Amino acid sequence: MSSNDPNLGNTGTRESVLLPIRTWSLAIFLLLAGIVPRTFAQYQFTTYDDPNGIGSTQLVAIDGTNILGDYTNSSGANVGFVLSGTTLTDYTGPAGAATNYFLGISGSNILGFYTTAANPSTNHYYILSGSSYSLLSPPAEYFPLAISGTEVVGQCNYNSSFTLTGTTYTNLNNYDAFANGVSNGVIVGVYAPYGPATGFIYSGGTFTYFRDPSDVNNDEATTSFSGISGDNIAGWYEDGRDERGFVLTGGTTWTPLDDPLGTSTSPAGISGNTVVGDYTDSSGVQHGFIASPVPEPGAIGSAVCAIGLLFLLKPGVRSRPG
Protein backbone atom coordinates (compact mmCIF):
# COMPACT_ATOMS: atom_id res chain seq x y z
CA MET A 1 0.00 0.00 0.00
CA SER A 2 1.34 3.40 -0.88
CA SER A 3 0.94 6.65 1.07
CA ASN A 4 0.87 10.29 0.12
CA ASP A 5 2.43 11.30 3.44
CA PRO A 6 5.92 12.70 2.59
CA ASN A 7 7.24 11.58 5.98
CA LEU A 8 6.54 7.92 5.11
CA GLY A 9 8.14 7.74 1.66
CA ASN A 10 6.33 6.53 -1.42
CA THR A 11 6.21 2.82 -0.61
CA GLY A 12 5.67 2.62 3.16
CA THR A 13 4.09 -0.69 4.23
CA ARG A 14 0.87 -1.07 6.25
CA GLU A 15 2.78 -2.49 9.20
CA SER A 16 5.22 0.40 9.19
CA VAL A 17 2.25 2.78 9.59
CA LEU A 18 0.50 0.76 12.32
CA LEU A 19 3.62 0.35 14.49
CA PRO A 20 4.04 4.04 15.35
CA ILE A 21 0.27 4.43 15.78
CA ARG A 22 0.28 1.67 18.39
CA THR A 23 3.32 3.14 20.12
CA TRP A 24 1.83 6.62 20.16
CA SER A 25 -1.36 5.18 21.66
CA LEU A 26 0.67 3.52 24.44
CA ALA A 27 2.54 6.73 25.11
CA ILE A 28 -0.63 8.78 25.34
CA PHE A 29 -2.22 6.18 27.66
CA LEU A 30 0.78 6.29 30.01
CA LEU A 31 0.83 10.06 29.94
CA LEU A 32 -2.85 10.27 30.88
CA ALA A 33 -2.32 7.70 33.62
CA GLY A 34 0.39 9.94 35.06
CA ILE A 35 -1.52 13.18 34.78
CA VAL A 36 -4.77 11.85 36.26
CA PRO A 37 -3.75 9.71 39.27
CA ARG A 38 -6.54 7.89 41.06
CA THR A 39 -4.98 7.78 44.55
CA PHE A 40 -2.58 9.90 46.57
CA ALA A 41 0.24 8.83 48.83
CA GLN A 42 0.43 12.07 50.80
CA TYR A 43 -0.70 15.69 51.04
CA GLN A 44 1.20 18.95 50.85
CA PHE A 45 0.22 21.41 53.57
CA THR A 46 0.07 25.20 53.38
CA THR A 47 -0.42 27.17 56.60
CA TYR A 48 -2.86 30.06 56.52
CA ASP A 49 -3.06 32.67 59.29
CA ASP A 50 -5.36 35.62 58.66
CA PRO A 51 -3.20 38.78 58.53
CA ASN A 52 -5.89 40.76 60.37
CA GLY A 53 -6.19 38.33 63.26
CA ILE A 54 -4.48 37.80 66.54
CA GLY A 55 -4.05 34.34 67.98
CA SER A 56 -5.84 31.50 66.23
CA THR A 57 -7.16 31.18 62.66
CA GLN A 58 -9.56 28.42 61.64
CA LEU A 59 -10.51 27.29 58.15
CA VAL A 60 -13.98 25.73 58.30
CA ALA A 61 -15.21 24.97 54.76
CA ILE A 62 -14.30 25.01 51.07
CA ASP A 63 -16.18 25.00 47.77
CA GLY A 64 -14.04 25.15 44.64
CA THR A 65 -11.56 28.01 45.10
CA ASN A 66 -13.52 29.69 47.90
CA ILE A 67 -12.38 28.96 51.45
CA LEU A 68 -14.25 30.00 54.60
CA GLY A 69 -12.65 30.74 57.92
CA ASP A 70 -12.74 32.91 61.00
CA TYR A 71 -10.32 34.68 63.28
CA THR A 72 -10.30 36.86 66.39
CA ASN A 73 -9.53 40.54 65.83
CA SER A 74 -7.70 42.96 68.12
CA SER A 75 -10.97 43.82 69.89
CA GLY A 76 -11.59 40.19 70.77
CA ALA A 77 -14.49 39.78 68.32
CA ASN A 78 -14.78 36.83 65.95
CA VAL A 79 -14.76 37.73 62.23
CA GLY A 80 -15.64 35.49 59.31
CA PHE A 81 -13.72 35.66 56.05
CA VAL A 82 -13.66 34.29 52.52
CA LEU A 83 -10.31 33.51 50.89
CA SER A 84 -10.57 33.20 47.10
CA GLY A 85 -7.14 32.64 45.60
CA THR A 86 -5.16 35.55 47.03
CA THR A 87 -8.22 37.75 47.64
CA LEU A 88 -9.28 38.01 51.28
CA THR A 89 -12.66 39.48 52.27
CA ASP A 90 -13.70 39.94 55.90
CA TYR A 91 -17.32 39.80 57.10
CA THR A 92 -18.31 41.24 60.46
CA GLY A 93 -21.97 40.23 60.04
CA PRO A 94 -25.16 42.28 59.60
CA ALA A 95 -25.86 45.51 61.44
CA GLY A 96 -25.85 44.99 65.19
CA ALA A 97 -23.59 41.92 65.13
CA ALA A 98 -20.86 41.76 67.77
CA THR A 99 -19.31 38.52 66.50
CA ASN A 100 -19.70 36.64 63.22
CA TYR A 101 -18.95 32.98 62.43
CA PHE A 102 -19.00 31.16 59.09
CA LEU A 103 -20.02 27.48 58.98
CA GLY A 104 -20.42 26.28 55.39
CA ILE A 105 -20.45 27.33 51.74
CA SER A 106 -22.21 26.12 48.60
CA GLY A 107 -21.74 28.19 45.46
CA SER A 108 -22.63 31.79 46.32
CA ASN A 109 -24.44 30.85 49.55
CA ILE A 110 -22.69 31.03 52.92
CA LEU A 111 -24.16 29.58 56.11
CA GLY A 112 -23.22 31.33 59.34
CA PHE A 113 -24.39 32.93 62.55
CA TYR A 114 -23.77 36.03 64.61
CA THR A 115 -24.31 37.16 68.18
CA THR A 116 -25.05 40.57 69.63
CA ALA A 117 -23.46 42.42 72.50
CA ALA A 118 -26.79 42.52 74.32
CA ASN A 119 -27.31 38.75 74.07
CA PRO A 120 -23.99 37.00 73.37
CA SER A 121 -25.35 33.54 74.24
CA THR A 122 -27.96 33.52 71.45
CA ASN A 123 -26.93 32.50 67.93
CA HIS A 124 -28.70 34.14 65.00
CA TYR A 125 -28.34 31.86 61.96
CA TYR A 126 -28.43 33.13 58.39
CA ILE A 127 -27.62 32.38 54.76
CA LEU A 128 -25.51 35.09 53.14
CA SER A 129 -25.86 35.53 49.38
CA GLY A 130 -23.87 38.42 47.98
CA SER A 131 -24.49 41.16 50.51
CA SER A 132 -27.93 39.92 51.62
CA TYR A 133 -28.38 38.15 54.97
CA SER A 134 -31.46 35.90 55.07
CA LEU A 135 -32.21 34.90 58.66
CA LEU A 136 -33.16 31.34 59.52
CA SER A 137 -35.59 30.49 62.30
CA PRO A 138 -34.62 27.07 63.62
CA PRO A 139 -36.53 25.61 66.56
CA ALA A 140 -34.93 25.77 69.98
CA GLU A 141 -31.83 23.58 70.30
CA TYR A 142 -31.39 23.27 66.50
CA PHE A 143 -27.88 24.15 65.31
CA PRO A 144 -27.27 24.44 61.54
CA LEU A 145 -23.74 23.40 60.51
CA ALA A 146 -23.43 22.78 56.75
CA ILE A 147 -25.03 23.62 53.42
CA SER A 148 -25.23 22.04 49.96
CA GLY A 149 -27.38 23.69 47.32
CA THR A 150 -30.65 24.56 49.06
CA GLU A 151 -30.26 21.95 51.83
CA VAL A 152 -28.98 22.80 55.30
CA VAL A 153 -28.05 20.13 57.85
CA GLY A 154 -27.17 20.32 61.51
CA GLN A 155 -27.57 18.91 64.98
CA CYS A 156 -30.61 19.13 67.22
CA ASN A 157 -31.73 18.46 70.78
CA TYR A 158 -28.16 17.50 71.65
CA ASN A 159 -28.86 13.94 70.51
CA SER A 160 -29.77 13.86 66.81
CA SER A 161 -29.59 15.59 63.41
CA PHE A 162 -31.90 17.41 61.02
CA THR A 163 -32.22 18.63 57.46
CA LEU A 164 -33.72 21.94 56.38
CA THR A 165 -35.18 22.36 52.90
CA GLY A 166 -37.05 25.59 52.29
CA THR A 167 -38.76 26.13 55.62
CA THR A 168 -39.21 22.46 56.52
CA TYR A 169 -37.09 20.95 59.29
CA THR A 170 -36.88 17.14 59.26
CA ASN A 171 -35.40 15.17 62.15
CA LEU A 172 -33.34 12.14 61.04
CA ASN A 173 -34.55 10.28 64.16
CA ASN A 174 -31.31 8.48 64.86
CA TYR A 175 -30.26 9.22 68.41
CA ASP A 176 -26.59 10.05 68.92
CA ALA A 177 -25.99 10.61 65.16
CA PHE A 178 -24.62 14.15 64.74
CA ALA A 179 -24.41 15.62 61.22
CA ASN A 180 -21.35 17.69 60.28
CA GLY A 181 -21.39 17.90 56.47
CA VAL A 182 -23.53 17.40 53.37
CA SER A 183 -23.05 17.15 49.61
CA ASN A 184 -25.84 16.54 47.09
CA GLY A 185 -28.14 14.99 49.68
CA VAL A 186 -25.49 12.74 51.26
CA ILE A 187 -24.88 13.58 54.93
CA VAL A 188 -21.81 12.71 57.01
CA GLY A 189 -21.08 13.06 60.69
CA VAL A 190 -20.33 11.12 63.84
CA TYR A 191 -22.38 8.46 65.63
CA ALA A 192 -21.53 8.84 69.30
CA PRO A 193 -23.48 6.55 71.64
CA TYR A 194 -22.02 5.46 74.92
CA GLY A 195 -18.79 3.73 73.97
CA PRO A 196 -16.71 4.04 70.77
CA ALA A 197 -17.86 6.69 68.27
CA THR A 198 -17.86 6.05 64.52
CA GLY A 199 -18.22 8.15 61.39
CA PHE A 200 -21.42 7.76 59.41
CA ILE A 201 -22.79 8.31 55.92
CA TYR A 202 -26.53 8.91 55.59
CA SER A 203 -27.85 8.37 52.08
CA GLY A 204 -31.26 7.32 50.77
CA GLY A 205 -32.62 6.87 54.29
CA THR A 206 -29.82 4.49 55.36
CA PHE A 207 -27.00 5.01 57.85
CA THR A 208 -23.65 3.32 57.19
CA TYR A 209 -20.95 3.40 59.85
CA PHE A 210 -17.16 3.55 59.54
CA ARG A 211 -14.18 3.43 61.84
CA ASP A 212 -10.66 4.45 60.82
CA PRO A 213 -8.45 1.32 61.05
CA SER A 214 -5.84 3.45 62.87
CA ASP A 215 -8.42 4.29 65.53
CA VAL A 216 -7.50 1.58 68.03
CA ASN A 217 -8.20 3.43 71.26
CA ASN A 218 -10.66 0.73 72.33
CA ASP A 219 -13.58 2.02 74.41
CA GLU A 220 -12.57 5.68 73.95
CA ALA A 221 -12.19 5.42 70.16
CA THR A 222 -13.64 8.26 68.10
CA THR A 223 -13.86 8.48 64.30
CA SER A 224 -15.68 11.58 63.06
CA PHE A 225 -16.55 12.66 59.51
CA SER A 226 -16.39 16.43 58.91
CA GLY A 227 -17.02 17.05 55.22
CA ILE A 228 -17.80 15.30 51.95
CA SER A 229 -17.14 15.95 48.27
CA GLY A 230 -18.07 13.24 45.78
CA ASP A 231 -16.65 9.97 47.09
CA ASN A 232 -14.07 11.73 49.29
CA ILE A 233 -14.74 12.27 53.00
CA ALA A 234 -12.52 14.29 55.33
CA GLY A 235 -12.45 13.62 59.04
CA TRP A 236 -10.38 12.79 62.08
CA TYR A 237 -9.94 10.27 64.85
CA GLU A 238 -8.51 10.53 68.35
CA ASP A 239 -5.31 8.70 69.21
CA GLY A 240 -6.03 8.93 72.94
CA ARG A 241 -4.90 12.54 73.28
CA ASP A 242 -4.85 14.39 69.94
CA GLU A 243 -6.84 14.45 66.72
CA ARG A 244 -5.41 12.80 63.57
CA GLY A 245 -6.82 13.69 60.17
CA PHE A 246 -7.68 11.42 57.25
CA VAL A 247 -9.41 11.28 53.89
CA LEU A 248 -11.66 8.30 53.16
CA THR A 249 -12.06 7.58 49.44
CA GLY A 250 -14.73 5.31 48.01
CA GLY A 251 -15.61 4.00 51.44
CA THR A 252 -12.50 1.78 51.51
CA THR A 253 -9.25 3.75 51.19
CA TRP A 254 -8.01 5.68 54.23
CA THR A 255 -5.25 8.26 53.66
CA PRO A 256 -3.60 9.88 56.74
CA LEU A 257 -3.77 13.68 56.85
CA ASP A 258 -1.53 15.03 59.60
CA ASP A 259 -0.02 18.49 59.32
CA PRO A 260 3.72 18.11 60.13
CA LEU A 261 3.70 21.39 62.07
CA GLY A 262 0.88 20.36 64.37
CA THR A 263 0.45 18.23 67.45
CA SER A 264 -3.20 17.81 66.43
CA THR A 265 -4.85 18.05 62.97
CA SER A 266 -8.59 18.67 62.48
CA PRO A 267 -9.88 18.59 58.88
CA ALA A 268 -13.12 20.57 58.54
CA GLY A 269 -14.06 20.62 54.86
CA ILE A 270 -13.19 19.15 51.48
CA SER A 271 -13.80 20.11 47.85
CA GLY A 272 -12.58 17.69 45.19
CA ASN A 273 -9.25 16.54 46.65
CA THR A 274 -8.41 19.72 48.57
CA VAL A 275 -8.91 19.70 52.34
CA VAL A 276 -9.05 22.62 54.76
CA GLY A 277 -9.07 22.71 58.52
CA ASP A 278 -6.82 23.71 61.38
CA TYR A 279 -3.91 22.32 63.32
CA THR A 280 -2.68 23.09 66.82
CA ASP A 281 1.00 23.86 67.32
CA SER A 282 3.13 23.00 70.34
CA SER A 283 2.16 26.31 71.98
CA GLY A 284 -1.53 25.52 71.72
CA VAL A 285 -2.22 28.06 68.95
CA GLN A 286 -4.53 27.06 66.10
CA HIS A 287 -3.55 27.73 62.48
CA GLY A 288 -5.52 27.15 59.32
CA PHE A 289 -4.21 24.69 56.76
CA ILE A 290 -4.87 23.93 53.10
CA ALA A 291 -3.88 20.38 52.09
CA SER A 292 -3.39 19.51 48.41
CA PRO A 293 -2.72 15.95 47.24
CA VAL A 294 0.65 14.82 45.92
CA PRO A 295 0.48 12.09 43.21
CA GLU A 296 1.88 8.68 44.02
CA PRO A 297 5.37 7.98 42.59
CA GLY A 298 3.86 5.39 40.21
CA ALA A 299 1.75 8.03 38.53
CA ILE A 300 4.74 10.32 38.08
CA GLY A 301 6.74 7.42 36.65
CA SER A 302 4.04 6.74 34.08
CA ALA A 303 4.22 10.33 32.91
CA VAL A 304 8.03 10.20 32.63
CA CYS A 305 7.87 6.98 30.58
CA ALA A 306 5.25 8.49 28.30
CA ILE A 307 7.30 11.62 27.68
CA GLY A 308 10.30 9.44 26.88
CA LEU A 309 8.30 7.51 24.28
CA LEU A 310 7.02 10.71 22.73
CA PHE A 311 10.59 12.00 22.45
CA LEU A 312 11.74 8.84 20.69
CA LEU A 313 8.95 9.22 18.16
CA LYS A 314 9.87 12.73 17.04
CA PRO A 315 10.42 13.15 13.26
CA GLY A 316 13.69 11.80 11.93
CA VAL A 317 14.28 9.27 14.69
CA ARG A 318 12.66 6.27 12.97
CA SER A 319 13.23 5.16 9.38
CA ARG A 320 10.77 3.13 7.35
CA PRO A 321 11.37 0.79 4.45
CA GLY A 322 11.31 2.58 1.07
Beta strands, then each sheet from edge to edge (+ up, - down):
strand 1: 40-48
strand 2: 57-63
strand 3: 66-72
strand 4: 78-84
strand 5: 87-91
strand 6: 99-106
strand 7: 109-115
strand 8: 124-129
strand 9: 132-135
strand 10: 142-148
strand 11: 151-156
strand 12: 160-165
strand 13: 168-171
strand 14: 177-183
strand 15: 186-191
strand 16: 198-203
strand 17: 206-210
strand 18: 223-229
strand 19: 232-238
strand 20: 243-249
strand 21: 253-257
strand 22: 264-271
strand 23: 274-280
strand 24: 286-295
sheet 1: 1+ 24- 23+ 22-
sheet 2: 2+ 3- 4+ 5-
sheet 3: 6+ 7- 8+ 9-
sheet 4: 10+ 11- 12+ 13-
sheet 5: 14+ 15- 16+ 17-
sheet 6: 18+ 19- 20+ 21-
end
